[in-house]
Amino acid sequence: MTKPIVISVAGEPQGVVVPTGVDFRFMAVKLGVFPLDGKVFESIDAARRAAQAVVEGSSDLAASFEPADTTDTGLVA
């Protein structure tokens, strides 16, 4: 039996890839990379690059929601 291989981004596990013989199927364990769940990659590195792109894209998206006003403390009155 082949063992899953952990895919991490910035030291955080995001999912695993399971060898299927000639390629690798991604199984997400973090919500941020669920768009990759079930996708098949030709290599572990390809899966890792895809996970990194999704995670970095998510952080870019999250940053776009931060308030432009630096006096905003984030507290609701």
The first five atom37 places (N, CA, C, CB, O) and aatype in JSON, in Angstrom:
{
  "aatype": [12, 16, 11, 14, 9, 19, 9, 15, 19, 0, 7, 6, 14, 5, 7, 19, 19, 19, 14, 16, 7, 19, 3, 13, 1, 13, 12, 0, 19, 11, 10, 7, 19, 13, 14, 10, 3, 7, 11, 19, 13, 6, 15, 9, 3, 0, 0, 1, 1, 0, 0, 5, 0, 19, 19, 6, 7, 15, 15, 3, 10, 0, 0, 15, 13, 6, 14, 0, 3, 16, 16, 3, 16, 7, 10, 19, 0],
  "atom_mask": [
    [1, 1, 1, 1, 1],
    [1, 1, 1, 1, 1],
    [1, 1, 1, 1, 1],
    [1, 1, 1, 1, 1],
    [1, 1, 1, 1, 1],
    [1, 1, 1, 1, 1],
    [1, 1, 1, 1, 1],
    [1, 1, 1, 1, 1],
    [1, 1, 1, 1, 1],
    [1, 1, 1, 1, 1],
    [1, 1, 1, 0, 1],
    [1, 1, 1, 1, 1],
    [1, 1, 1, 1, 1],
    [1, 1, 1, 1, 1],
    [1, 1, 1, 0, 1],
    [1, 1, 1, 1, 1],
    [1, 1, 1, 1, 1],
    [1, 1, 1, 1, 1],
    [1, 1, 1, 1, 1],
    [1, 1, 1, 1, 1],
    [1, 1, 1, 0, 1],
    [1, 1, 1, 1, 1],
    [1, 1, 1, 1, 1],
    [1, 1, 1, 1, 1],
    [1, 1, 1, 1, 1],
    [1, 1, 1, 1, 1],
    [1, 1, 1, 1, 1],
    [1, 1, 1, 1, 1],
    [1, 1, 1, 1, 1],
    [1, 1, 1, 1, 1],
    [1, 1, 1, 1, 1],
    [1, 1, 1, 0, 1],
    [1, 1, 1, 1, 1],
    [1, 1, 1, 1, 1],
    [1, 1, 1, 1, 1],
    [1, 1, 1, 1, 1],
    [1, 1, 1, 1, 1],
    [1, 1, 1, 0, 1],
    [1, 1, 1, 1, 1],
    [1, 1, 1, 1, 1],
    [1, 1, 1, 1, 1],
    [1, 1, 1, 1, 1],
    [1, 1, 1, 1, 1],
    [1, 1, 1, 1, 1],
    [1, 1, 1, 1, 1],
    [1, 1, 1, 1, 1],
    [1, 1, 1, 1, 1],
    [1, 1, 1, 1, 1],
    [1, 1, 1, 1, 1],
    [1, 1, 1, 1, 1],
    [1, 1, 1, 1, 1],
    [1, 1, 1, 1, 1],
    [1, 1, 1, 1, 1],
    [1, 1, 1, 1, 1],
    [1, 1, 1, 1, 1],
    [1, 1, 1, 1, 1],
    [1, 1, 1, 0, 1],
    [1, 1, 1, 1, 1],
    [1, 1, 1, 1, 1],
    [1, 1, 1, 1, 1],
    [1, 1, 1, 1, 1],
    [1, 1, 1, 1, 1],
    [1, 1, 1, 1, 1],
    [1, 1, 1, 1, 1],
    [1, 1, 1, 1, 1],
    [1, 1, 1, 1, 1],
    [1, 1, 1, 1, 1],
    [1, 1, 1, 1, 1],
    [1, 1, 1, 1, 1],
    [1, 1, 1, 1, 1],
    [1, 1, 1, 1, 1],
    [1, 1, 1, 1, 1],
    [1, 1, 1, 1, 1],
    [1, 1, 1, 0, 1],
    [1, 1, 1, 1, 1],
    [1, 1, 1, 1, 1],
    [1, 1, 1, 1, 1]
  ],
  "atom_positions": [
    [[0.85, -1.19, 0.0], [0.0, 0.0, 0.0], [0.88, 1.24, 0.0], [-0.96, 0.0, 1.22], [1.86, 1.32, 0.75]],
    [[0.54, 2.22, -0.84], [1.3, 3.46, -0.88], [0.73, 4.43, 0.13], [1.28, 4.07, -2.3], [-0.48, 4.5, 0.34]],
    [[1.62, 5.17, 0.75], [1.21, 6.11, 1.79], [0.99, 7.49, 1.2], [2.26, 6.17, 2.92], [1.66, 7.87, 0.24]],
    [[0.05, 8.25, 1.77], [-0.15, 9.63, 1.33], [1.07, 10.47, 1.66], [-1.41, 10.24, 1.98], [1.79, 10.2, 2.62]],
    [[1.3, 11.49, 0.85], [2.42, 12.4, 1.04], [1.85, 13.76, 1.4], [3.33, 12.48, -0.25], [1.01, 14.3, 0.67]],
    [[2.29, 14.32, 2.52], [1.77, 15.59, 3.02], [2.26, 16.74, 2.12], [2.21, 15.83, 4.48], [3.43, 16.8, 1.75]],
    [[1.34, 17.63, 1.79], [1.65, 18.85, 1.05], [1.48, 20.02, 2.0], [0.74, 19.0, -0.23], [0.39, 20.29, 2.49]],
    [[2.59, 20.73, 2.25], [2.57, 21.87, 3.16], [2.91, 23.14, 2.4], [3.56, 21.66, 4.33], [3.64, 23.12, 1.41]],
    [[2.37, 24.25, 2.9], [2.7, 25.57, 2.39], [3.07, 26.4, 3.6], [1.51, 26.21, 1.57], [2.29, 26.52, 4.54]],
    [[4.26, 26.98, 3.58], [4.78, 27.79, 4.68], [4.72, 27.02, 6.0], [4.0, 29.12, 4.79], [4.4, 27.59, 7.04]],
    [[5.02, 25.74, 5.94], [5.05, 24.91, 7.14], [3.7, 24.43, 7.64], [0.0, 0.0, 0.0], [3.64, 23.72, 8.65]],
    [[2.62, 24.79, 6.97], [1.27, 24.39, 7.36], [0.77, 23.29, 6.43], [0.31, 25.59, 7.35], [0.69, 23.51, 5.23]],
    [[0.43, 22.12, 6.96], [-0.13, 21.08, 6.11], [-1.44, 21.55, 5.47], [-0.37, 19.78, 6.92], [-2.32, 22.07, 6.16]],
    [[-1.56, 21.37, 4.18], [-2.75, 21.79, 3.45], [-3.56, 20.61, 2.93], [-2.37, 22.69, 2.29], [-4.78, 20.69, 2.77]],
    [[-2.86, 19.52, 2.67], [-3.52, 18.34, 2.13], [-2.5, 17.24, 1.95], [0.0, 0.0, 0.0], [-1.36, 17.34, 2.4]],
    [[-2.92, 16.19, 1.29], [-2.04, 15.08, 0.96], [-2.24, 14.72, -0.5], [-2.29, 13.86, 1.88], [-3.3, 14.98, -1.08]],
    [[-1.21, 14.12, -1.08], [-1.37, 13.52, -2.41], [-1.21, 12.03, -2.24], [-0.33, 14.09, -3.43], [-0.38, 11.55, -1.47]],
    [[-2.03, 11.31, -2.98], [-2.0, 9.85, -2.94], [-1.55, 9.37, -4.31], [-3.4, 9.25, -2.56], [-2.19, 9.67, -5.32]],
    [[-0.44, 8.63, -4.35], [0.01, 8.09, -5.64], [-1.05, 7.15, -6.23], [1.35, 7.35, -5.48], [-1.59, 6.29, -5.53]],
    [[-1.33, 7.33, -7.52], [-2.32, 6.49, -8.18], [-1.68, 5.58, -9.22], [-3.39, 7.34, -8.84], [-2.37, 4.9, -9.98]],
    [[-0.37, 5.56, -9.24], [0.36, 4.74, -10.22], [1.25, 5.62, -11.07], [0.0, 0.0, 0.0], [2.48, 5.52, -11.0]],
    [[0.64, 6.47, -11.87], [1.42, 7.36, -12.74], [1.29, 8.83, -12.35], [1.0, 7.18, -14.18], [2.06, 9.66, -12.82]],
    [[0.32, 9.14, -11.49], [0.13, 10.53, -11.08], [-0.28, 10.57, -9.61], [-0.94, 11.23, -11.97], [-0.21, 9.56, -8.91]],
    [[-0.71, 11.75, -9.15], [-1.01, 11.95, -7.73], [-2.34, 12.68, -7.57], [0.12, 12.73, -7.04], [-2.56, 13.73, -8.18]],
    [[-3.22, 12.13, -6.76], [-4.52, 12.75, -6.48], [-4.43, 13.54, -5.19], [-5.65, 11.68, -6.4], [-3.98, 13.03, -4.17]],
    [[-4.87, 14.81, -5.24], [-4.81, 15.71, -4.09], [-6.06, 15.54, -3.22], [-4.67, 17.19, -4.55], [-7.18, 15.47, -3.73]],
    [[-5.84, 15.46, -1.93], [-6.94, 15.41, -0.96], [-6.73, 16.54, 0.04], [-7.0, 14.01, -0.22], [-5.77, 16.54, 0.81]],
    [[-7.63, 17.51, 0.03], [-7.51, 18.7, 0.87], [-7.83, 18.38, 2.33], [-8.42, 19.81, 0.36], [-8.73, 17.58, 2.62]],
    [[-7.09, 19.01, 3.23], [-7.4, 18.92, 4.65], [-7.65, 20.29, 5.26], [-6.25, 18.22, 5.39], [-8.06, 20.4, 6.42]],
    [[-7.42, 21.34, 4.49], [-7.7, 22.71, 4.93], [-8.69, 23.33, 3.96], [-6.39, 23.57, 5.01], [-8.64, 23.09, 2.75]],
    [[-9.59, 24.12, 4.51], [-10.64, 24.74, 3.71], [-10.09, 25.56, 2.54], [-11.5, 25.61, 4.58], [-10.66, 25.56, 1.45]],
    [[-8.99, 26.25, 2.77], [-8.43, 27.14, 1.75], [-8.02, 26.45, 0.46], [0.0, 0.0, 0.0], [-7.98, 27.09, -0.59]],
    [[-7.72, 25.16, 0.52], [-7.28, 24.45, -0.69], [-8.34, 23.47, -1.21], [-6.0, 23.7, -0.4], [-8.04, 22.63, -2.05]],
    [[-9.57, 23.58, -0.72], [-10.63, 22.69, -1.2], [-10.85, 22.75, -2.71], [-11.91, 23.02, -0.49], [-11.31, 21.77, -3.29]],
    [[-10.55, 23.88, -3.38], [-10.7, 23.85, -4.85], [-9.81, 22.81, -5.52], [-10.38, 25.22, -5.42], [-10.07, 22.41, -6.65]],
    [[-8.75, 22.37, -4.83], [-7.85, 21.37, -5.4], [-8.26, 19.93, -5.07], [-6.46, 21.61, -4.91], [-7.7, 18.99, -5.63]],
    [[-9.23, 19.76, -4.17], [-9.61, 18.43, -3.71], [-10.04, 17.56, -4.89], [-10.74, 18.53, -2.68], [-10.93, 17.92, -5.66]],
    [[-9.4, 16.4, -5.01], [-9.72, 15.45, -6.08], [-8.98, 15.68, -7.38], [0.0, 0.0, 0.0], [-9.05, 14.85, -8.28]],
    [[-8.27, 16.8, -7.49], [-7.52, 17.07, -8.72], [-6.34, 16.11, -8.82], [-7.03, 18.54, -8.76], [-5.78, 15.68, -7.81]],
    [[-5.97, 15.79, -10.04], [-4.86, 14.89, -10.3], [-3.68, 15.7, -10.84], [-5.27, 13.76, -11.3], [-3.84, 16.53, -11.74]],
    [[-2.49, 15.45, -10.28], [-1.28, 16.16, -10.68], [-0.25, 15.15, -11.18], [-0.71, 17.0, -9.51], [-0.23, 14.0, -10.74]],
    [[0.61, 15.61, -12.08], [1.63, 14.72, -12.65], [2.79, 14.49, -11.7], [2.14, 15.29, -13.95], [3.55, 13.54, -11.86]],
    [[2.94, 15.37, -10.69], [4.04, 15.21, -9.75], [3.67, 15.81, -8.4], [5.33, 15.86, -10.3], [2.7, 16.57, -8.28]],
    [[4.46, 15.47, -7.39], [4.26, 16.04, -6.06], [4.55, 17.54, -6.11], [5.17, 15.35, -5.01], [3.83, 18.33, -5.51]],
    [[5.59, 17.91, -6.83], [5.94, 19.33, -6.94], [4.82, 20.14, -7.6], [7.24, 19.5, -7.73], [4.56, 21.27, -7.2]],
    [[4.17, 19.57, -8.61], [3.07, 20.27, -9.26], [1.92, 20.49, -8.28], [2.58, 19.47, -10.49], [1.3, 21.55, -8.28]],
    [[1.64, 19.49, -7.45], [0.58, 19.63, -6.45], [0.97, 20.68, -5.41], [0.3, 18.28, -5.76], [0.13, 21.48, -4.99]],
    [[2.23, 20.68, -5.01], [2.7, 21.65, -4.03], [2.62, 23.08, -4.58], [4.15, 21.33, -3.61], [2.21, 24.0, -3.87]],
    [[3.01, 23.25, -5.84], [2.93, 24.58, -6.47], [1.48, 25.05, -6.56], [3.57, 24.56, -7.88], [1.19, 26.22, -6.33]],
    [[0.58, 24.15, -6.9], [-0.84, 24.5, -6.99], [-1.38, 24.9, -5.62], [-1.65, 23.32, -7.56], [-2.11, 25.89, -5.51]],
    [[-1.03, 24.15, -4.59], [-1.48, 24.48, -3.24], [-0.94, 25.83, -2.81], [-1.05, 23.39, -2.24], [-1.66, 26.63, -2.21]],
    [[0.32, 26.08, -3.11], [0.92, 27.36, -2.75], [0.21, 28.5, -3.47], [2.41, 27.37, -3.08], [-0.05, 29.54, -2.86]],
    [[-0.08, 28.32, -4.73], [-0.77, 29.36, -5.5], [-2.16, 29.65, -4.92], [-0.9, 28.95, -6.98], [-2.56, 30.8, -4.82]],
    [[-2.86, 28.6, -4.54], [-4.2, 28.79, -3.97], [-4.11, 29.48, -2.62], [-4.93, 27.43, -3.83], [-4.88, 30.41, -2.34]],
    [[-3.19, 29.04, -1.77], [-3.04, 29.65, -0.44], [-2.63, 31.11, -0.57], [-1.99, 28.88, 0.4], [-3.19, 31.97, 0.1]],
    [[-1.66, 31.4, -1.43], [-1.22, 32.78, -1.61], [-2.32, 33.63, -2.23], [0.03, 32.84, -2.47], [-2.47, 34.8, -1.87]],
    [[-3.08, 33.06, -3.14], [-4.21, 33.78, -3.72], [-5.27, 34.08, -2.68], [0.0, 0.0, 0.0], [-5.89, 35.14, -2.71]],
    [[-5.48, 33.14, -1.75], [-6.45, 33.35, -0.67], [-6.0, 34.45, 0.25], [-6.66, 32.06, 0.13], [-6.82, 35.26, 0.69]],
    [[-4.7, 34.51, 0.54], [-4.22, 35.56, 1.43], [-4.29, 36.91, 0.73], [-2.78, 35.26, 1.89], [-4.55, 37.93, 1.37]],
    [[-4.06, 36.92, -0.59], [-4.22, 38.17, -1.34], [-5.67, 38.62, -1.3], [-3.74, 37.99, -2.79], [-5.95, 39.81, -1.13]],
    [[-6.59, 37.68, -1.46], [-8.01, 38.0, -1.41], [-8.4, 38.5, -0.03], [-8.86, 36.77, -1.8], [-9.13, 39.49, 0.09]],
    [[-7.93, 37.84, 1.01], [-8.24, 38.27, 2.38], [-7.71, 39.67, 2.64], [-7.65, 37.28, 3.4], [-8.39, 40.48, 3.27]],
    [[-6.51, 39.97, 2.15], [-5.93, 41.29, 2.35], [-6.74, 42.36, 1.63], [-4.48, 41.32, 1.85], [-6.78, 43.51, 2.07]],
    [[-7.4, 41.99, 0.54], [-8.19, 42.98, -0.21], [-9.43, 43.41, 0.57], [-8.6, 42.41, -1.57], [-10.04, 44.43, 0.24]],
    [[-9.82, 42.65, 1.6], [-10.98, 43.0, 2.41], [-10.61, 43.82, 3.64], [-11.7, 41.76, 2.84], [-11.49, 44.28, 4.36]],
    [[-9.32, 44.01, 3.88], [-8.9, 44.79, 5.03], [-9.26, 46.25, 4.78], [-7.39, 44.63, 5.3], [-9.18, 46.73, 3.65]],
    [[-9.65, 46.96, 5.84], [-10.05, 48.36, 5.67], [-8.89, 49.22, 5.22], [-10.63, 48.91, 6.97], [-7.75, 49.04, 5.67]],
    [[-9.17, 50.16, 4.34], [-8.17, 51.09, 3.87], [-7.89, 52.16, 4.92], [-8.62, 51.73, 2.57], [-6.8, 52.74, 4.94]],
    [[-8.85, 52.43, 5.79], [-8.72, 53.43, 6.83], [-7.92, 52.83, 7.98], [-10.1, 53.92, 7.31], [-8.39, 51.93, 8.67]],
    [[-6.71, 53.34, 8.18], [-5.85, 52.77, 9.22], [-6.28, 53.15, 10.62], [-4.43, 53.21, 9.01], [-5.72, 52.64, 11.59]],
    [[-7.27, 54.04, 10.76], [-7.77, 54.39, 12.09], [-8.84, 53.41, 12.55], [-8.34, 55.82, 12.1], [-9.25, 53.44, 13.71]],
    [[-9.3, 52.54, 11.65], [-10.32, 51.56, 11.99], [-9.69, 50.48, 12.86], [-10.94, 50.94, 10.72], [-8.72, 49.84, 12.46]],
    [[-10.23, 50.29, 14.05], [-9.69, 49.29, 14.96], [-10.34, 47.93, 14.77], [-9.86, 49.74, 16.39], [-9.91, 46.95, 15.38]],
    [[-11.34, 47.86, 13.93], [-12.0, 46.58, 13.68], [-13.09, 46.27, 14.7], [0.0, 0.0, 0.0], [-13.73, 45.22, 14.62]],
    [[-13.3, 47.16, 15.64], [-14.32, 46.93, 16.65], [-15.65, 47.48, 16.19], [-13.92, 47.57, 17.97], [-15.71, 48.52, 15.53]],
    [[-16.71, 46.79, 16.52], [-18.06, 47.22, 16.16], [-18.65, 47.97, 17.33], [-18.96, 46.02, 15.76], [-18.59, 47.5, 18.47]],
    [[-19.21, 49.13, 17.06], [-19.79, 49.96, 18.13], [-21.22, 49.54, 18.42], [-19.75, 51.44, 17.75], [-21.86, 50.12, 19.29]]
  ]
}
